[in-house]
């Protein structure tokens, strides 16, 4: 690379020549370096070139060479490099440049933009370069406008009137500036600066508005009109309303709308105007906008057009038009439905518009459907709230609308009229929801890392979110007209029976059954009973007449799904419930893929809601159903796979838990666990004779399955499982210890790869399931003393001691999570054991996880969960630690919140906050803060400003706030080094902290001026309210320029979370809205009597 340019030596010599500011820049040398970086040379050449370019870019004087680069370089990429250098200086060091140099850069950029954009040819060929230059100019404006460049708006407007291509580029600059100030400012500007820019833009907007209208009314140049419309689109969401309604903007947009070249961008602008939520004084403007728009739309797209078909055949422009039309209609109706409802002459056009939106809802495109669905999910509850008001009028979603009279004249009449107006639309929407119903949450079967089959809930968030929205909308639609809902569903079902899957396959039947399942609980009981019996009968008939196992399996799974969604019906009809469960038992012998899984899933789902029904004596029965089930247990489950048997056992555990008689419960448990216990005792007896038995693959699998069966029953039965647990506990620990030693031996001889062998994986899965069983029992056990006195001491050596002795690759993270669970449950009862736990797991785990950020991910997470449990429940043990041990704890927490994995960083931050609060209230607060205060302040600032840990912003500021607001009576001795500085070096700890943080920030951010740093630190020290403190820190981060131009959305994430809970509370008030299985505690909701 160097030789080609006559520079002796390697990359260092090239860098030295380019960085020699006493000589003019060798632009040809820079061009060849850039070419080497982007060219097809060797990796070595590319790396060398990259190092040179980086050195040039980072040099503080590099920006002085930009004019030479842009004037003399022949290479587009080199020019881009020059602009990057310029952009960098504007973003990070602008405040540090002398005024004359800033003026020079501003003038240079403005002149270069004018030069390129007034030359028609250059304007077309250098478009990309010009766009980048525009961005640099906008970055300068964000810093200097208005105070140092007050004439910017008049300047750009004046220049734009002289030349059309210049005007087109000015529109691009104004659009970028509007977006930066009004859309993205939260990320890159301080709150005060944003406010100043917004007010400047508002004050000077009339000139910009006049320019836009002049172009739209007078220009014949399509590119300029399009650019102006794009800019107008960016303005419409924030401009003062007079600029829209007191000018002819709407007329101009409606005039341009029919012209193909401007159709989409005009429609986007109209959509922005349609979305404005303003006072009633503008109603007449919106009424006339809608009237003119629908007339023009009818000419473009006559009523009755098959929109889904036209969309599938259309060009990109046509498809964008349909999407923009959906946005316009949805926005308009959301904001101004009342205006159209209130005018008799507009109602027909309103219904026509809703018909169009329903037609667009059938378009086969996820984005388009999402837009429509979001509106329907707003519209239907709005109609529901005025027609079927289940809440007092004051809290209804929207006031009942009165037609043709005063708003409150006859609310009852208004509601009836409203329902009548929308009857056809609501019926169309029921058909739409049924035809396009999304798939509800489903459970699939997968293999885990040890080869065991486990169930996993699919979390396809888009599809699930869509199901949730459609389910809500359909429940409201059902409440608005139960009969129409029922007729549509039953008619669709009969149509499916006639088609028999011939034309469209079985997808429509699946969607129909998901829809039927989604409205569970929304009808009155009598109607629901009749409806469900008809549905099940029709599905069973369809199953009878359908040929082919595959087809029958589809219908069977739909029957199981629908039945499982209606627990209220099942609870009230024992004979039907018993028939359903026996049918599920039949399906458990059906080996067609998926049927057995679905049968076991549905059995578990039904039992969770109807468990009492199975343990009481029902009329006409000789014994409770559970007794009958246990008698035929082996026959029922003989064809099931192991994971299905675990599901079945979990369901039976739930049944047993519903019996209130302890003796009967124990008897049922004994009968249920009889088969696995027999196998377990047989294996243990053989092992006592010859321990080699336990090494056989088949035996290891058996042990694993038996223990997993125990976990399943324990998780559903709860505390009564203790009697069964006692039978196997000690033998299980012995087996655990033996397998652990075998694994360690295998890894010691075979190295880390040995942990991937089948035998070791199998033995590990036995260890993991043992730990899971103990964890489950501790979680469910209602007698903490029993756990603390009997189980914990027995586990110390076989589990904890074993963990400490083991090879790192043989240690199971589950040991950590199990002890975390035990401490969380037993709390202070574990204090005596914590030092042993600490000795066994702390240092050896830290050595494993602090080598790097990647190895042992599970151990990391569980280690900090364990530490958090100790902090929250056994704090006395932390106070009693030696300084070296406490330092180890603090270092490990710092290490956690430095982690780039978000859940580990968050755990570390939460843990630190809890620890700090706890130490403030302890007798050792002063010693603790003397040892760690300054280190923690420094570390928190480090992660807060390094751009990798933005999601932790709220917790980071919470900790800083805590550290800055600790009162003087908590820390009673100096925080500074008294030995080095003397006891009177600072008047108080607060003064020391202020000086320490000022020095820390000044050295970390040389780009900040001393007064900025002082103001920042003073604010942090004095702001006591957390929200204002947080905003202050946010502004500091923006000023520090460490976050320039990166996505800062994470900094504001918690503002969103508060809205979610309010939404859920609202839904809970509507019958049938929440999943019937969400509240598993309410077993027999329709009265406890059986």
N, C-alpha and C positions, 0 to 999 in steps of 0.2 A: 504494500500500500504506500509506504513512505517512498520507496525507490522510484515509483512511477512519477512522483512529483519532485524528484531531485532533492529530497530531504534525507540526509544520511541518518542512520539510526532507525529505531523502531517507533512504536506509537508514542513513546515519551517525547521523542524529538518533534513529531507532528504536533502534539499537544502544546509543547513549549513554543513552537513557531506561531500557532494560532492564538496562543495566550500572551504573546509579546505585544503589549499595548503601545510600545514605543514606535512600532512599525505599522504601516497600513496593512489592513487585513488581506491575506492571500486568499481571495475568494475561490480561485481555481482549486487550491489545496482543500478548502472546506467542501467544495463540490465533490471532489474525488473521495473524501472521507465519507460523505453522506452516501455516495454511490456504493462504496465498499460495504456500508451497513445494509443498504437495501438490495444490493446486487446479488449475483448468484455465486459469489466467491465461497471460500472455505469458511467453516465455523470459526476458525482461528482469526481470520481476517475480519469477520463480522464482529467478534467479541472485542478485538483491538479497536475497531472503528467506534463501537459503542462506548468504550471507555473514554476515547478522545472527545466524543460529542457530549458525554455526560460532564466531563471536566469543563468544557467550554460553557455549557448551559448553566452550570452551578457557579461560574465565576461572577462576582458581584458587578464587574464592569462590562460583562458580555453584552448588555443591552445597547451599549454605545456603538456596537458594530452592526446593529440591525439595519440601519439605513444603507450601509455599504452592501450588506447581503442582499437586500431587496432590490437595490438598484442594479448590481453587477452580476448576480448569479444567473446562470443559464438553466438552472435545475429547479423544477417546481418543488421537489422535496426539500431542497436547501432553503427555499423561500419559506416553506412551512416551518422548518426548523427555526428560522429567524423570528417568525411570528410567535412560536412557542416560547422563545427566550423573552420576547416582549411581553407576552401574556403573563409569564411568570413574574416579571418585575412589577407589573401592574397589580397583580393579585397579592404579592407577598411583601414588596418593598416600596410601594408607591409613597407611603407616608414618610419614608426616610429620604426621598429625593428632594433636592432643592427646587424651589418654585420654577426657576428659569428652565431647568431640565424637564420638569413636568409639562410646562407650556410647550417646549420644543417637541416632545413626543406627541402631545395632543394635536399640534399644528401639522406635524408630519403625517400622522394617521389620517386626519381629516382631508388633507390635500391629496394623499394617495387614493383615498376612497373616491373623492370627486374626480380625480384623473381617470381612474378605471371606469367609473360608472357613467361618465359623460361620453366615453368612446364606445359606440355601439358594438364594435367588433370585440374589443377587450372585455366589455361587460358580459358577452356571451361566453368567450373562451376561458376567462379567468374566474368563472362563477364560484368555484370551490374556494379559491384563494380569497376572493372578496368576502365570502361568508365568514371566513376565519377572521379577516380584518374587521368586519362588523362586530364580531364578538369581542375583540380587543377593545374597540371603541366603547362598547356597552360596559365593559369592565371599568374603563376609565370614568364613564359617566356615573357609575355606582359610587365611585369614590369622590368625584369632584362636583357633580351636579347636585343642587343648584348653586351652592355658595361660591364656588370658584369658576363656574361656567354658567352664569345666570342667563346668558342669551342663547343657550343651546337650541331650545324649541323654536324661537323666532328665526334663528340662523338656518336650521334644517328645513323649515317650512318655506322660507324665502328662497333658498337654493333650489328646492324641489319644483318651484313654479317655473324655473328656467329651462328644464330639460326633462324629457319623459323617462329616459333610462335612469337618470339620477333620482328622479321621483320614485321610481320602482324600488331602487335600493334604499332610499330613505324610509319607504314603507317597511322594508325588512328590518331596518334599525329600530324604528318605533315599535314594531311588533316585539322584537327581542327585549327592548327596554320595558315594555308593558309586562311581558311574561316574567322578567327578572324581578320587577318591583311587586307585582300583584300575585303572582303564582308561586315563585320560588324564593321570595325574600326571606321567608322564615328560616331557611337553611343557611343563607349566606350573609345576612345583614343583621345588625343589632336592631332591637325593637325601636329605638329612637330614630335610627337612620331610615328604617322602613317607613315610619310615620312621616318623616320629612320628605322622602321621595314621593310618597303617595299624595301628600298635600301639594307638592310642586306640580305634579302631573295634573291633578285636578284643576289647580289655579290656571295653568297654561293650556288647558285642553282645547279651548275654543278655536285656537289657530289650527290645531291638528284636525279637528272636526271639520272645519271649513275646507281644509285641503282635501280631505277624503271625499267630501260631497262634490267638490269641484271636479275631481277626477271622475267620480262615478257619473256625474251629469254630463261632462263634456268630452272625456277621452274616447278615442276610437281604438285604442291599443289594448287588445285582449289581455296581454301579459300584465300590463299595468293595472287594469281593472281587477284581475284575479289577485294580484299582490295587495291591492288596496282592500279588497274584501277580506283577505286573510288577516290583515292588520285590524280591520274593523271588528272581525270576529274575536280577536284578543281583547279589544277594548270593551265590548258590549257588556261583559259581566260586572264592570265596575263604574262605568261613566255615569255622571249625574243624569237623572232620568230626562231632564229637559232636552238634552242633546238627542234623545231618541224620539220622544213624543211631540216635541215642539219644532221638529225639523221634518224634512221629507225622507228621512232614512228608510222608513218602512215602505213607503211608496217606491223608492228606488230599488229596494231589494225585491219587491213583488214584480217590478218591471223586468228586472234581470233574471228572475227565477225561471221563466219559461225557456230562456236561451240555453241550449245544451252546454255551451262553453262555461257558463257561470252557475249552472243549476245546483251543483252540489255545495259549492261554497256559499251561495246565497241562502240555501236551505239551512246550512249550519248556522249562519248569522240569525236567520229567523228563529231557529231553535233556541239560540241564546236569549233572544228577546222574549220568546214564549215562556221561558223558564223563570222570568223575573216575577218575584212575588212582591206586588206593590199595592198601594191603597186603592179604594173603590173609585177614586176620581179618574183613574185611567181605564175603567171597565169598557167605556165606549170604544177606545182605541183597540182593545183586544178583540172586541166583538167584530169591528170592521176588518181587522187583520184576518180573523178566522174566515169571515165571509168571502173576502177576496181570494184568500189562499185556497179555500175548497173549490171555488169556481175555476181557478187556474189548474188545480190538481185534476179536476174532472176532465179537463181538456187533454191533459198529459196521460192520464191513466183512468179511463172510463170506469164507473162503478161496475162491479162484476168481473173485473180483470182477475185472471188466475195468478195471483202474485207469487206463490211458491214456485209455480212452473216458470214464470217469467224470470224469476231470480236465478233459477238453476241454469237457464239458457243465456242469461244476460252477461254483458261485459263487466269488467271491474268497476267501471263508472256506474253502470246500472245497479250493481249490487251495493255500491256505496250509497247510491240514491235511496234504495229501500231502507238501508240502515239509518240514514239521516232522517228519512221520513218518519221512521219509528220513533227516533229521538224527539223530533218536532212534536208529533202527536202526543207522545207520553208526557213531555214537558208541559205542553199547553194544557192538557186535561188536568195534570197534577196541580197546576197553579190557578187555572181559571175555569174549572168545570162549572162552578156556581154561576158565572157570567152567562154561559151558554144555556144552562138549565133555566135561568130566570127569564129568558126571552123566548116567547112562543115561536117566533119566526126562525129562531136558530136551532130549535130542538131537533128538527129533521136532519139538519147538517151535523149536529152533534152525534146523533145515532149513526149517521153515515160514516163519520170519522172513526167511531168506535168499531164499526164493521170492518173498516180498512185495517185498523190495528189488530183486530182478531185475525184477519186474513194474513197479515204480515207474521203473526205469531206461529203460523204453520210453516214458515220458511225454514229449510233445513240448514241452519247455521247457528252455532251456539251463542255467538255474540248478539245476533239479532234477537234470538229467543230470550236471552237474558234481559235485554232492554224492555221487551214487551212484558215479560214475567214480573219484573220489578214494578212496572206500573200496575199490572192486574193485582199484585199483592198490596198495592196502595188503594186501588179503586174499590175492590170488593169489600175489605173491612170498612171503608168509608160508607158505602151503601148500607152494609150490615148495621153499623153503629146508629144510623138514622132510622132504620126500619125495625130491626130486632134489638132495640136498645136493652142490653142486659145490664148496663151500668147506669148510674144516675146521669141525667142530661149534662151535668157540669163536667163529667169526665169523659163524655163520649168523644170519639175520634174527630167528628166534625158535626156542626150543628145541623139539625134537620132543615132541609131547604123548603121554603114555602113558595109555591108557584103563584105568580100573578097577584100577589098581595103582600101585606106586611110580613116580615120574616117570622114573627111569632104568632101569627093569627090563628092558625089551626095546625099545630105540629103533627097531630095524628093524620090529618088529611094530606099534609105535605109528604109524610113518609109513604103513604099509600100511593100518591101520585109519582113519587120518585121510583118506587118499586115497579110501578106499571111502565114508566118510561124506559126502564132498563131491563124489563123482563126478557126481551129477545136476546139482548147482549149477555145477560147472566146465563141464559140457557146455552148460548154459543160457548161461553167460557167453561161451563161444565163439560161440554163435549171436548173442548181443547185440553183441559186438565186430564181427562180420562185418556185421550188419544196420545198425549205426550208425557204421561206420568214418568218421573225419573225412578231409578232403582233405589230402593231403601238400603240401609246399611246391611251388608251381608258378611257372613262368617265363612272363611275359607280354611282349608286344612293345608298346613305346610310342614316341612321338616326343619327342626332347629339345628344348631351347629353340631349337636352330638348325634344327629340322625334320628331323633325322636319326633314322632308325628304330633303336632300341636295345632290348636285352633287359633286363628288370628282374625280379628275384625278388620275388614277392609276399610281403609280410611281414604277413599277417593273423595277428597274434600269438595271438588266442584260438583260432582254428581250428588253427593250427600246434601250439600247446601241447596241444590236445586230441588231435591226431594222435599226438604224441610219447607221451602217456600211454597211449593205446589201443594203440599199437604195442608199447610195453613190456609191457602187460598181456597182449596176444595172444601175444607171444613166450614169456612164462612159461607161458601156457595150452597153447601148442603143445608145449613141453618136457614138460608134465605128461601129455599124451596125444597123440602125433603122429598116431595113426590116426584118432582122433575129429576132430581138426582137419582132416585131409585129407578124410575122408568128408563132413564138413559143407560144406566149400568146394566139393567136386566135385558134391555133391547140389544145392547152390544154383546152381551153374553150369548143370547140366542143366535145372533148373527154369526158369532164364532162357532157355535155348534153346527150351523149350516155349512160354513166354509170348511170346518174341520181342519184348519191349518193348511188348506191346500194352496191358497193364493199368496198370502204374505208370511207364511210360516207361523210360528207361535208367539212372535214378539208382541202383537196386539193383545193377545190373551194375557201375557205376563203383565203388560202395562195396566190392563183393565183390573187384574187381581191386586196389583200394588195400589191402585186407586181405591178399590173396594176396601182393602185393608186400612188405607190411610184415614177413612172417615169414621173409624170405630169410635163409638161414644158420642157421635154428634146427633143421632136420631133419638127420639123418645124410645123407651125400652120396647114397647109393644111393636112399634114399627120396625125397630132394629131386628127383633126376633124373627118377624115374618120375612124381612128382607134376607137375613142371613140363611134361614132355612131354604128359601128359594134358590139362593146362590149356590149353596152346597149341593142341593138336589140337582140343579142344572149341571154343575161341574162333575158330579158322580155319573150322571147320565152320559155326559160327553166322554168321560173316561171309559164307560162301558162300550160305547159304539166306536171308539177310536181303535185303529189297528196299529200294531207295531210297538215294541217295548219303549223305544225312545220317546214316541209321542205320549204314551201312557205316563211315562216318568215325568214329562213336563207338566201334565195335568195334575198328577199326584202332588208334585212339589207346590203347585198353585193352591191346591186344596189345603195342604198343610200350612201354607203361608196365611191364607185367609182365616182359617180356624184359629191359628195362633194369635191373630190380631184382635180377637173378640173375647177376652177373658170374662167380661161381665155376663155374656150369654152363657158361657160354659159353666160359670159358678152357679147360675140359677137353673140349670137343666142337667141334673146328674146323669140321667140315662144317655143324653147326647154326649156328655163329657166322657162317660165310660166307653161309649161306642167309638168316639174319636181316639181315645188312648189305645183301645184294643186294635184299631185300624193302624195306629202308629206302630204298635208291636208287630203287626203283619208286615208293614213296610220295612221293619228292621231285618227281615229275612230276605228282602229284595236286593239282589246284588248289582242291580243296574247303577252305574256311577252316579254318585250324588244323592241317591234316594235315602240310603241309611243315614248319611250325615244330616240330611234335612229332617228325617224322622226323629233323630236324637235331639237335634236343636229344638224342634217344635215341642217335644216331650218336656224338655227342660224349661222352655218358655212358659208352657201351660202350667206345669207344676209350680213354678215360681209365683203364679197368681192364684192358683186354686188348691194349694197344698192341704188346707184343712179338710177339703172334701174327700181326700183319700184315706184319712185316718179315723173318720167317724163312721158309725154304722148307718148306712143309707137304707131307706125304706125298701123292703123286698130283697135285701141282701143278707147272707148268713154270717158274713164277717166283713170287717173293713177291707177296702180294696187293697191296702198295702200288704195285708196278710196274704191275700190271694196272689199278689204280685211276687212276694218273697218265696212262696211255695213253688211258683213256676219260673223262678229267677234264671236258672241255668238254661232252660229251654229258650227263654226270651232272648238272652244275649249270646247264644252260641254262635251266631253268624256275624257278630259285630267285630270290628277291628278294635285294637286296644284303646285308641283315643276316643272311640265311640262308647266303649264300656265305661271309660272315666266319666264321660258326659252323663251316661245313664246313672252311674253311682251318685254323681252330684245331685241329680234330680231326686233320687230316692232319699238321699240325706236330707234334702229340703222337706220331703214328706214327713220323715221321722221327726224333724224339728217341730212340726206342727202339733204333735201329740203332747198333751199337757201332763200325761201320767209318766213319771220318771221310770217306773218299773217296765212299763210297756215299751218305752223308748229304748231302754237297754236291751230288751228282748229282741226288738226289731233290728237293732244295730248288730247284735250277735249273729242273727240269721243272715243279715246282709253281708257281713264280713266273714262269714263261715268259709266260703270257697277260697278267698285270698289268704286267710289265716292258716288254713290247712296246708297250702303250698309253702307258706313262709316257715311254719314249724318243721315241715319236712326238710327244707333246705338247711335250716339251722342245725337240725339233728345230724344230717349228713356232714355238715361242716365240722361239727364237734368230733366226728370220727376221723374225718380227713379234710383238712383245710383247703386242699387243692381243688375241691369241688367248686369253690367260689370263683375259681379262675375260668371256669367253662363259660363260653359266650352265652349259651342258652340260659344258664343259671343267672348270669349278670342281668340279662334282659328281663327274666322273671322277677328278680329282686326289684329292678327299676319300676316295672309295671305295678307290682304289689304296693310299693311305696307311693306311686302316683295315685293309685286308687284310694289310698288312705288320705292323700292330700285333697282329692276331690270331695270325699265324704266330710272331712274335717271342715273344709271351707264352707259347705252348705249347712252342716248340722250344728256347728258351733261348740259351745262348752261341753255338752253331753258326750262329745267324742273322747273325753279324757279317759274313760274306762278302756276303750280300744287302744289308745295311745300307750297306756301303762303296760299293755300286754307285749308291745314290741319295742319299747323305748331302749332298754339296755342292750338287747341283741342288735338293734339298729346301730347304736353307737359303736359296738364292737366291729360290725361289718364296715362301717364308715372308716374306722381307724385302719382296718386291714387294707381296704382298697386304697386308702391314701398312701400307705407305705409302699404298696405295689406300684402306684403311679410314680411316686418319688424315685423308686429304684429304677423304673423304666426310663425316666427322664435323665437320671444321673448317668446311666450307661449309654442311652441312645441320643442324648442331647435334646434341644428344643423340638426337633422334628418328631421325636417319639410321642409328643402330645397330640399329634395329628393321626396316630394309628387308631384303628377301629377299637382295639381292646382298651386302650387308655381312654378314648372318648366315651366308651360304654361305662367304664368304672367312674369316670368323672360325672356322668349323668346320674349315677346312683348317689354320689356325694351331694350333688346339687339338689336332687329331689329330697334327700334326707334333711338338708338345711331348710328347704321350702316347707317341709312338713312341720318341723319345729317352729318355724316362723309363723305358719298359719295357726298352729295350736296356741302359741303365745298370744297372737292377735285375738283369737276367739275366746280364750280362757277367761272366766270371770273370777278366778281365785288367784290373785297375784302372789299371795304367800306360798301357794303350792309350787308355782313356777320358781320363785326365788329360793325356796328351801330344798326342793327335791330335784328339779330339772337342771337349773343353772349349775350347781356344784358338780353334777355328774358330767356336764358338757365341757368343763374347763380344760381338762387334759386332752380327751379324744378330739375335740374340735379346735380349741384355742391353741393348746400346746402344739398340736399337730400343724397348725397354720405357721407357727413360728419356726418349727423344725424343717418345714418343707422347702423344697427347691422353689424359687420364685415362680417358675412356669407351672408348678403344680398347685399353687395357692388359688383358692376359689374366692371370688369377690363376694359370693353369697354369704360367706362367714361374716364379713363386715356388715352387710345389710341385715343379717339376722340379729347380730348384737345391737345394731341401731334400733331395730324393732323392739328388742327385749328392753333396752333402756327407755325407749319412748313409752312402753307400756308399764314397766315396773317403777320408773322414775327413781326416787331417792333410795328405794330398796336395793338398788344396784350399786350404791356408792362404795360399798366395801370391795366390790369386784372390779371397779373401774381401773385402779392401779395395775391389776393383773392384765386386764384387757390392753391397757396402754403399753405395758412391757411386751406383750406377745405380738401385737399387730403394728404398733406405731412406727417404730424406726424401720422395721423390715419392709413395711408397705411404702413408706416415704422413699426408701432407696429405689424401689421398683418404679415409682411414678414420677420421680423428679429427674430421671435421666434425660427425658425429652418430653415433648407434648403428645406423642403418638402412642407409645406402648401402654398396654394394660388399661384401656379406656374404662372398662367396667370398675376396676379397682379404684380408679380416680374418684368416680362419682360416689361410690359406696363409702369410700374412706372419709369423704367430707360429710356425708350423711351421718356417719357414726360420730364424727367429731361434733357435728351440730347437736346430735342427741345428748352427748356428754355435756356440752355447753349449756343446753337448756334445762337439763334435769339433774345433773350431778355437778353443779358448779363448785361445790365445796372442794371437790378433788382438784379442780383447776387452781383454786386459791392456795392449795397446799403443795403445788408442784415446786420443784427446784427451779431457779432462774434458767438453767440450761434447758430443762424440759419445756418450760413456758416459751422460751425462744424458739424451740423446735415447732411448737404449736403455731406461734405467730408467723414464722417463716413459711410453714406449710399453707397457711391461709393466704398469705401474700402470693405464694406460688399459684394458688387456686385462682385468685381473681386476675392474675396476669394471663391466665390460660385463654387461648383463642376460641376454645369450645364454649359456646354461650352458657349451656346449663352448668358447667363446672365453674365458670366465672361468676355466675349469679349465685351459686351455692356459697362460694367463697365470700362474696360481698354480704349476703344475708347473715352468714356465720359471723363475720367480723362485726357487723352492726349489733347482733345479739350479744356478742362477747363484750363489746365496748359498754353497752348499756348495763350489762351485768357487773362489770368491774367498777363502774361509777358508784354503784350501791354497796361496794364491798369495803372491807377495812384495809385492803392493800391497793386502793385506787392510786395513791400518790406514787408508790414504787412502780406500779404497772406503767403509768403514763410517763414517768421519768425514763423508763427503759425503752418505750416503744412509740411515744407520741410523734416525734419528728420523723421517724422512719415511716410511720403510717401515712402522715400527711404527704410526704414526698412520693410514696408509692401510689397513693390514690390520684395525685395530680399526674403521675406518669401514665397511668392507664386511661385517665380521662382525656388526655391530649394526644394519644398516639394513633388515633383513628381506627384501631382494631377492636376497640371495646365500647363502641357507641351504644349498643343495646343496654349496657349496664349504667347508663347516665343517671337514671333516677336514684338508683342505690348508691352510686358513687357520691352524688351530691348530698344524699341523706347522711352518709358517713361524715363527709366534710362538715356539713351543718352541725352534726353532733359534736365533732371535735372542736369546732369554733365556738360552740355555745356552752361548753363545760364551765360551770361556775367556779370562781376562785376557791370556794370552800371545799371543793372535791379534791383539787390538787393543792396540797398545802406546802409544798417545797418547790424550789426553782426547777424549771425544766431544762435550763441551760447547764452547760458543764461548769459547775462551781469551781472545781479544781483549776481549770484553765483560765476562766474569766473572772472569778471572784464572785462573792455572794451579792454584790451590789451592781453587777454589770447592767442589769435592766431594772426599771422601777417595778415591773410586775410580769407575770407569765404572759399576760395578754400582749404587752409591749414586745416581749421576746418573740412570741408567735408571729406578730405582725411583721417584725423585722426579718424573721426567718423566711416567711412566705414571700415577702417582697424580694429578698435576695434570690430565692429559688426561682421565681417567675422571671426576674430580670435576666438571670443567666440562661434560663431555658428558652426565652423568647426575646432575642436581641432586637427583633423587628418592632417590639412595642416600646413606646416612649415612656420615660420614668413616670410622667404624670398619669398615663393610662394604668400602669402597674399599681401605683399608689391608690388610685380611685377604685380599682378592682379589689385590692386587698382590704381597703377600708370598708367597702360594701360587704365583703364576705364576713368581716368581723362584726359589723354592726347590724346586719339584717337578721332579725330574729324569726320572722315569719318564713316558713319553708317555701311557699310558692314564689315569694319575691326573691328569696335567696337563689332559688333554682333558675329563675329568669335572668338574674344577675350573672350567674355562672355561664348560662347559655350565651349571653352577650359577650362574655370574656372569651369563650371558645371561638366565637365568630371573629372577634378582633385578633385573636392569636394567629389567625390564618392557617392554623394547622388543618382546619376543616374545609378550606376553600374548595368550592365546586365539587364536593362529594356529597353523596346522598345522606342527609341528616335526618331522615324520617324517623329513625329509631329514637332520636332525642325526644320525640313528642308522643311516643307510643302509648304511654299510660292514659293520655287524655281520651283515647278511643275506648279503653276497656270499661269505663264507668257506664257507657250507654248500654252495654249488652245486658246487664242484670235488670235494668228497668224494662227492657223489651220482654224478657222472660216473664216478669211479674204480670205484665199486661196480658200475655197469652194465657197464663194460668187461669184467668177469669172466664175463658170461653170453653164450654164443655166440648171434650173431644179433641182439643187443640194439642195437648201434651201427649206424648207417647204413653199408651196404657201400661207399658212396662217400666216407665221412668221411676215410679214410686213403688219399689218392690216391697216396702214395709207393709203397705196396706193390702194384705192378702185378700181378705173377704170384705171388700169395700161396701158391698150392699148389705150392710148389717152383719153382725158377727154370728147371727143365729143360723143354724143349718137345718 
